[in-house]
Amino acid sequence: MASDRSVSTVTPIEAALEVASPEALAWSDSADVVVVGWGAAGASAAIEARAHGADTLVIDRFGGGGASVLSGGVVYAGGGTRQQQAAGFADSPAAMQDYLRHEVNGVVSDATLQRFCQDSVANLQWLEEQGVRFDSTMPPYKTSYPPDGVYLYYSGNEVVPAYGNPRLAPRPAPRGHRAVAKGQSGATLYAALRQSTLAQGARTLTQARVLRLVREQGSGRVLGVEVAVLPAGDAHTERHRQLDALVAKWRLYQAPRAQAGRREAAKIEAEIGERRFIRARQGVVLAAGGYIFNPELLRQHAPAYRAGWLTGAAGCDGSGLRLGQSVGGVAQDLNNISAWRFITPPSVWPKGLVVNTRGERFCNEQVYGATLGHALMEEQGGKAWLILDTRLRRQALRQCLFGGLWAFQSLPALALMFKVAIKGRDVADLAAKIGADPALLARQFDAANAAARGERDDPMGKSADMRHEFRGGPLLAIDISIDQKMFPLAVLSLGGLKVNEADGAVVDAAGRDIPGLFAAGRTAIGVASSRYVSGLSLADCVFSGRRAGRAAAYPGGTAMAGAARTLEPADG
């Protein structure tokens, strides 16, 4: 069954089916809690629902994992974790909350952010109980992702002066907890959650697309879902399973091939999927990821980001979001896209100057990559340059060759410095070659050099250890724009369904809970929905997933008081 370019890869969500009562349908299966999506959020919801006594069924379009299994496996945690303490860092929930206010920007309430921070240590311990391992070893330099053997690091803007609070945290604490594993840690972290889902007795239904919700007339209560399931034993079902693995492999460096694989998988789903109804006696939890692979939603809400490197799993097509909207759920902040312009490592690159097309600095170069990416996209139209001198290039070359960097960090850096960079004899010559205003660019160098000598503060707030005095040419300008093919700008969606922050219930336009419907992870608005820092999305998947699973297991508002119980595995 070959790929057909006319086939949409987006799940065709249908209008909700309204019935007079649950007895009006012939249900193929039923559970107390039905979870849509088996990534980190869905697994967390399922494990929590089972721990509170609910018969739980998890449904996934593919084989499970979603974007979580493709991630770096970093969890943003603080407030005094065991790993922070072992590394010699003091942290508190108050200090963590004070920092995260800069990143969250009010997308969730202060009360929810406080609860997220207060629960952080316990949620990391909960992950350890599921079989995920963390450690306290730290890198000697700033990095976008630490090398093997290093599992605790500054994964956001914690050391940037503008984000600090010396009263609460005289010494900023690292909060990026990478799961112990070789290579990208997401697969290992997810494997533990997957195994725990099964060990706790949740049932699973994979290679099944949820096409619509079923709700009761009058009450509006969500009663269940209609799915299209690929038949077991069919050769096309096996091909669909293979495509899931192949697309995950191709997505990084063979994007057209990956898209063809998504189309072929969607064609299989459309042609042989068998429809059936599944009853959710207590609640449905939507945990189906974001929408970055939905071309129409991206065109509608964030068109400038379409030129970026779309980051996520094939199932991140907005299906969970659209299911919620089909029963009156409200989408929020769909224009919020995280764009990752990491310029470290090499760790000396942030000592350079990032300027716009006019030659003016617009951001502190030492900020987290998504912070720089946001300024690049929202303020500068996606166009900017990183300027280095030959001293910084020599230091960067040494780190690329001998610093133990990942290939995905060192190889692009080498190519950019030695193949892509535009070279100028001095500031005036470089300005002419990149089309910048020479006088304006010269003023940026004068101010940066004065700050490096300690004669003034850095205009962008760069810390003293990251300042650098440029002592003449030659100079190098590296294009860090969104359309730089040698340096792809990764983008992912952050907005989602608006929820009741007490329990994760999806709410309508009037702010009322939609009975029987919950959302978690990137399908929902959460702490990671404004500004992303590494690990914040997975941490929110655990926080919001557990919240939704607990609430769905206790309809009527008793979830927060319910104590988890030891369970025997469910049948099936």
C-alpha positions in Angstrom: 0.0 0.0 0.0 2.1 2.9 -1.3 2.0 6.5 0.0 -0.5 8.8 -1.7 0.3 12.5 -1.7 -3.4 13.3 -1.6 -3.9 11.4 1.7 -4.1 13.7 4.8 -1.9 12.5 7.8 -4.3 14.3 10.2 -6.9 12.3 12.1 -10.3 13.1 10.8 -12.1 14.1 14.0 -15.9 13.9 13.6 -18.7 15.8 15.4 -19.6 14.2 18.7 -22.3 11.5 18.6 -25.2 12.4 21.0 -27.3 9.6 22.5 -30.2 9.6 24.8 -28.5 7.4 27.4 -25.5 5.0 27.6 -27.9 2.1 26.9 -28.7 3.5 23.5 -25.4 2.2 22.0 -23.9 -1.3 21.6 -20.5 -0.8 23.3 -17.7 -3.1 22.2 -15.8 -2.6 25.4 -15.9 -0.4 28.5 -13.7 0.9 31.3 -14.1 3.3 34.2 -11.4 5.6 32.7 -10.5 5.7 29.0 -7.2 7.5 28.2 -6.6 8.7 24.7 -2.8 8.7 24.0 -0.1 6.6 25.6 2.8 9.0 25.9 4.2 10.3 29.2 1.0 12.2 30.1 -1.3 9.3 29.1 0.8 6.8 31.0 0.9 9.0 34.1 -2.9 9.3 33.9 -3.4 5.6 33.5 -1.1 4.6 36.3 -2.7 7.1 38.6 -6.2 6.0 37.7 -5.3 2.4 38.4 -3.7 3.4 41.7 -7.1 4.8 42.7 -9.0 1.7 41.8 -10.3 2.5 38.3 -10.5 0.0 35.5 -8.5 1.8 32.9 -8.1 1.4 29.1 -5.4 3.3 27.2 -5.9 3.9 23.5 -3.1 5.0 21.1 -3.1 5.6 17.4 0.3 3.9 17.1 2.2 1.7 19.5 2.5 4.2 22.3 5.3 6.7 23.3 4.3 9.7 21.3 6.7 12.7 21.5 7.9 11.5 24.9 9.7 8.5 23.6 11.5 10.7 21.1 12.5 13.3 23.7 15.7 13.8 25.6 14.1 12.3 28.7 14.7 15.4 30.8 12.4 16.2 33.6 12.4 19.7 35.1 12.3 19.2 38.9 13.4 21.2 41.9 12.6 22.3 45.4 15.2 20.0 46.9 15.4 16.8 45.0 17.8 14.1 46.2 19.9 14.7 43.1 20.2 18.4 43.7 21.3 17.8 47.3 23.9 15.2 46.2 25.3 17.7 43.8 25.6 20.3 46.6 22.8 22.6 45.7 20.1 23.9 47.9 16.7 24.6 46.4 13.2 25.3 47.6 9.7 25.2 46.1 9.6 29.0 46.6 12.8 29.6 44.6 11.6 27.3 41.9 8.3 29.1 41.7 9.9 32.5 41.6 12.1 31.4 38.7 9.2 29.7 36.8 7.1 32.8 37.0 9.4 34.3 34.3 8.8 31.3 32.0 5.1 30.6 32.8 4.0 34.2 32.2 0.6 33.7 33.9 -0.5 30.9 31.5 -1.5 29.0 34.7 -2.5 30.5 38.0 0.0 31.2 40.8 -1.8 28.6 42.9 -1.3 25.9 40.2 2.3 26.9 39.7 2.8 26.8 43.5 1.3 23.3 43.6 3.5 22.2 40.6 6.6 23.3 42.5 5.5 21.9 45.8 4.8 18.5 44.2 8.0 18.5 42.2 10.1 16.4 44.6 7.3 13.9 45.1 6.6 13.7 41.3 10.3 12.9 40.6 10.3 10.3 43.3 7.1 8.9 41.7 8.9 8.5 38.4 11.7 6.7 40.3 9.1 4.4 41.7 8.0 3.6 38.2 11.5 2.6 37.3 13.1 5.8 36.0 16.6 6.4 37.3 18.2 9.9 37.8 21.7 11.0 38.9 23.5 14.0 40.2 26.5 14.3 37.9 26.9 17.7 36.2 28.6 19.0 33.1 31.5 21.5 33.4 30.0 23.8 30.8 26.6 25.2 29.6 24.9 22.8 27.2 21.7 22.2 25.4 21.8 18.5 26.3 24.4 16.9 28.5 26.7 14.0 27.3 26.3 10.4 28.5 27.3 10.1 32.1 26.0 13.5 33.0 22.4 13.8 34.2 21.8 17.0 36.1 22.2 20.4 34.5 20.9 24.0 34.1 18.2 23.3 31.5 16.7 26.8 31.4 17.7 30.4 32.2 18.5 29.8 35.9 22.0 31.4 35.7 20.9 34.4 33.6 21.0 37.4 35.9 17.6 38.8 34.9 16.0 35.5 36.1 17.7 35.3 39.4 16.6 36.1 42.9 19.5 36.3 45.3 17.2 36.5 48.3 15.6 33.2 47.6 18.5 31.5 45.8 21.9 33.0 46.4 23.3 30.2 44.2 21.0 29.1 41.3 20.1 25.4 41.4 20.1 23.1 38.3 16.7 21.5 37.7 17.2 19.6 34.5 17.0 15.9 35.6 18.0 13.7 32.6 16.9 10.0 32.9 20.0 7.8 33.2 20.5 6.1 29.8 22.9 6.0 26.9 22.0 8.2 24.1 18.7 10.2 24.1 17.0 9.3 27.4 13.4 9.6 26.3 13.1 6.0 25.2 14.3 4.8 28.5 12.1 7.1 30.5 9.1 6.1 28.5 9.9 2.4 28.7 9.6 2.6 32.4 6.2 4.3 32.3 5.0 1.9 29.7 6.0 -1.1 31.8 4.4 0.4 34.9 1.2 1.1 32.9 1.0 -2.6 32.2 2.2 -3.8 35.6 -0.5 -1.7 37.3 -3.1 -3.5 35.3 -4.2 -0.9 32.8 -5.5 -2.4 29.5 -4.3 -1.1 26.2 -5.6 -0.7 22.7 -3.0 0.3 20.2 -3.1 1.1 16.5 -6.5 2.6 17.1 -7.6 6.2 16.1 -10.2 7.9 18.2 -12.5 9.6 15.7 -15.2 11.1 17.9 -16.6 11.4 21.4 -19.9 10.1 22.5 -22.0 12.2 24.9 -25.3 12.2 26.6 -28.1 14.5 25.4 -29.2 16.9 28.0 -26.4 16.5 30.5 -23.7 16.8 28.0 -21.7 14.2 29.8 -19.0 12.4 27.8 -19.9 8.7 27.8 -17.1 7.3 25.7 -15.4 7.3 22.3 -15.6 5.8 18.9 -12.4 4.3 17.5 -11.2 2.8 14.3 -9.0 -0.2 15.2 -6.6 -1.9 12.8 -7.4 -5.7 12.6 -5.0 -8.0 14.4 -3.0 -10.3 12.1 -3.5 -8.2 9.0 -0.4 -7.6 6.9 -1.3 -4.0 6.6 -1.5 -3.7 10.4 2.0 -5.0 10.6 3.1 -2.5 8.0 1.5 0.2 10.0 3.5 -0.9 13.1 6.7 -0.9 11.0 6.0 2.6 9.7 5.7 4.0 13.2 9.3 3.0 13.9 10.6 4.0 10.5 9.0 7.5 10.7 10.6 8.0 14.1 13.9 7.1 12.5 13.5 9.2 9.3 12.1 12.3 11.0 15.4 13.9 11.8 17.3 13.8 8.6 14.9 12.5 5.9 11.8 14.7 6.4 10.2 14.0 3.0 10.6 10.3 3.6 9.1 10.6 7.0 6.1 12.5 5.6 5.6 9.8 3.0 5.6 7.3 5.8 2.9 9.2 7.7 0.8 9.4 4.6 1.1 5.6 4.1 0.2 4.9 7.7 -2.9 7.3 7.4 -4.0 5.5 4.2 -3.9 2.1 6.0 -5.9 3.6 8.9 -8.5 5.0 6.6 -8.9 1.8 4.5 -8.9 -1.1 7.0 -9.8 0.5 10.4 -12.7 -1.2 12.1 -15.0 1.1 14.0 -16.3 0.3 17.4 -17.7 2.2 20.5 -15.9 2.1 23.9 -17.7 3.2 27.0 -16.0 5.3 29.7 -18.1 4.9 32.8 -16.3 7.7 34.7 -14.3 9.8 32.4 -12.2 10.2 29.2 -8.7 11.7 29.5 -7.3 13.4 26.4 -3.5 13.1 26.3 -2.8 12.9 22.6 0.0 15.5 22.3 0.1 18.8 20.5 -0.7 19.9 17.0 2.6 20.6 15.3 1.8 18.1 12.5 -1.5 19.6 11.7 -0.8 21.9 8.6 -4.1 23.7 8.8 -3.8 24.6 12.5 -0.2 25.7 12.0 -1.2 27.8 9.0 -4.0 29.4 11.0 -2.3 30.1 14.3 1.5 30.2 13.6 2.2 30.6 9.9 5.7 32.0 10.4 6.8 28.8 12.1 6.0 26.6 9.1 9.5 27.0 7.8 10.9 25.5 11.0 11.9 21.9 11.7 8.6 20.4 13.0 9.3 18.5 16.2 7.1 15.8 17.6 5.5 12.5 16.9 3.3 11.6 14.0 0.3 11.6 16.4 0.9 15.3 17.3 -1.8 16.3 14.8 -4.1 18.2 17.2 -6.5 15.2 17.5 -6.9 15.5 21.3 -7.5 19.3 21.0 -10.1 18.8 18.3 -11.9 16.1 20.2 -12.2 18.5 23.1 -13.5 21.2 20.8 -16.1 18.9 19.4 -18.0 19.0 22.7 -17.4 22.7 23.5 -13.9 22.7 24.8 -12.0 25.9 24.4 -8.5 26.1 22.8 -6.1 28.6 24.2 -2.7 30.0 23.2 -2.4 28.0 19.9 -0.1 30.7 18.7 2.4 29.8 21.3 5.2 27.9 19.5 8.5 27.0 21.0 11.4 27.6 18.6 14.8 26.2 19.7 17.7 28.4 18.6 20.5 26.8 20.7 23.9 28.5 20.3 25.5 26.4 23.0 27.5 24.2 22.9 30.0 25.3 21.9 29.9 27.0 25.3 31.8 30.0 24.1 29.4 30.9 21.3 27.2 32.9 23.7 30.2 35.2 24.3 29.6 36.4 20.8 27.0 38.9 19.7 23.6 38.1 18.2 22.3 40.9 16.0 19.3 41.5 13.8 19.6 42.3 10.1 20.2 46.0 11.0 23.2 45.0 13.1 21.6 45.6 16.5 21.6 43.3 19.5 18.1 42.2 20.7 18.7 39.5 23.2 21.1 38.3 25.9 23.1 35.6 24.1 23.4 33.4 27.1 19.7 32.7 27.4 18.1 29.3 26.9 17.7 28.4 23.2 13.9 28.7 23.2 14.1 32.2 24.8 16.4 33.3 22.0 14.2 31.5 19.5 11.1 33.4 20.7 12.9 36.8 20.4 14.2 35.7 17.0 10.8 34.8 15.7 8.4 37.2 17.4 10.6 40.3 17.3 13.0 39.9 14.3 11.0 38.0 11.7 13.1 35.0 12.1 16.3 36.6 10.8 19.6 37.1 12.8 23.3 36.7 12.9 25.8 35.4 15.5 29.1 37.2 15.3 32.3 35.7 16.6 36.0 36.5 16.3 38.8 34.1 15.6 39.6 33.6 19.3 36.1 32.4 20.0 36.2 30.2 16.9 39.5 28.6 18.1 38.0 27.9 21.5 34.8 26.5 19.9 36.8 24.3 17.5 38.7 22.8 20.5 35.5 22.0 22.3 33.9 20.5 19.1 36.8 18.2 18.6 37.8 17.3 22.1 35.0 18.4 24.4 32.8 15.2 24.3 29.9 16.9 22.5 27.1 15.0 20.8 27.5 14.8 17.0 24.2 16.8 16.7 25.9 19.6 18.6 29.5 19.5 17.2 28.9 18.8 13.5 26.5 21.7 12.8 28.8 24.0 14.8 31.8 23.0 12.7 29.9 23.4 9.4 28.6 26.8 10.4 32.0 28.1 11.4 34.0 26.8 8.5 31.5 26.5 5.6 28.6 28.9 6.2 30.1 31.8 8.1 30.7 35.1 6.3 34.1 36.6 7.1 34.9 40.3 7.4 38.2 42.1 8.0 36.7 44.4 10.6 33.3 45.6 11.7 32.8 47.9 8.7 33.7 45.1 6.2 31.5 42.6 8.0 28.5 45.1 8.1 28.8 45.6 4.3 28.8 41.9 3.7 25.7 41.1 5.8 23.8 44.2 4.9 23.9 45.7 8.3 24.2 49.4 9.3 28.0 49.8 10.0 27.6 52.6 12.5 24.9 50.7 14.4 26.9 47.5 14.4 30.0 49.4 15.6 28.1 50.8 18.6 27.1 47.2 19.6 30.8 46.2 19.7 31.8 49.3 21.6 29.2 48.7 24.3 30.0 45.0 24.5 33.7 45.7 24.8 33.2 48.3 27.5 31.0 45.8 29.4 33.7 43.1 29.0 36.3 45.5 30.5 34.0 46.2 33.4 33.4 49.8 32.5 29.6 49.4 32.3 26.8 46.9 32.5 26.1 44.8 29.5 23.2 46.3 27.6 21.5 43.0 27.3 22.2 41.9 30.8 24.9 39.3 30.1 26.7 38.0 33.2 30.3 39.0 33.6 31.7 35.5 32.9 30.0 35.5 29.5 31.3 38.8 28.3 34.0 39.0 25.7 36.2 41.8 24.4 36.6 41.9 20.6 40.1 43.1 19.7 39.7 43.7 16.0 39.2 41.4 13.1 38.8 39.2 11.4 35.2 38.6 12.4 32.7 35.8 11.5 28.9 36.2 11.0 26.9 33.0 11.2 23.3 33.1 9.9 21.0 31.7 12.6 17.8 32.5 10.8 14.8 30.1 10.6 15.6 29.3 7.0 19.3 28.3 7.6 19.3 24.8 6.3 22.6 23.9 8.0 21.1 24.9 11.3 17.4 23.8 11.5 15.2 25.7 13.9 13.1 23.1 15.8 9.6 24.1 16.6 6.7 22.5 18.6 3.3 23.6 19.7 2.5 24.6 23.3 -1.2 25.7 23.4 -4.1 23.4 24.1 -7.4 22.9 25.7 -8.3 25.1 28.6 -8.8 23.1 31.8 -10.0 23.4 35.3 -6.6 23.7 37.0 -7.9 21.9 40.1 -8.5 18.6 38.4 -7.8 18.9 34.6 -11.4 18.9 33.5 -11.9 20.4 30.1 -13.9 23.6 30.3 -16.3 25.3 27.9 -16.5 28.9 26.8 -18.3 29.8 30.0 -15.6 28.2 32.2 -17.9 25.3 33.1 -16.5 21.7 33.4 -17.5 19.4 30.6 -18.7 16.4 32.5 -16.6 13.3 32.0 -13.8 14.9 30.0 -10.2 15.7 31.1 -7.0 16.7 29.4 -3.3 16.5 30.1 0.1 17.0 28.6 0.4 19.1 25.5 -3.3 18.5 24.7 -4.0 20.8 27.6 -2.9 24.2 28.8 -0.3 23.7 31.5 2.9 25.1 33.0 4.8 24.5 29.7 2.3 26.3 27.5 3.9 29.8 27.5 7.7 29.5 27.4 9.4 26.1 27.1 12.6 25.1 29.0 14.1 21.7 28.7 12.3 19.2 30.9 9.3 21.4 31.6 7.0 19.6 29.2 7.7 16.1 30.6 7.4 17.4 34.2 4.0 18.8 33.2 3.0 15.6 31.6 3.5 13.8 34.9 1.9 16.6 37.0 -1.2 17.1 34.7 -1.4 13.4 33.8 -1.6 12.3 37.4 -4.0 15.1 38.2 -6.4 14.0 35.3 -6.1 10.3 36.1 -6.9 10.9 39.7 -9.9 13.1 38.9 -11.3 10.7 36.3 -11.1 7.9 38.8 -13.1 9.9 41.3 -15.9 11.6 39.4 -17.7 14.1 41.5 -14.7 15.9 43.0 -13.4 13.4 45.5 -10.2 12.7 43.6 -8.0 15.0 45.6 -8.9 13.3 48.9 -8.7 9.7 47.5 -5.7 7.6 48.7 -4.1 5.2 46.3 -4.6 1.6 46.9 -2.6 -1.6 46.2 -4.3 -3.3 43.2 -4.3 -6.7 41.5 -3.8 -6.4 37.8 -7.1 -6.0 35.9 -8.3 -8.7 33.5 -7.4 -8.3 29.9 
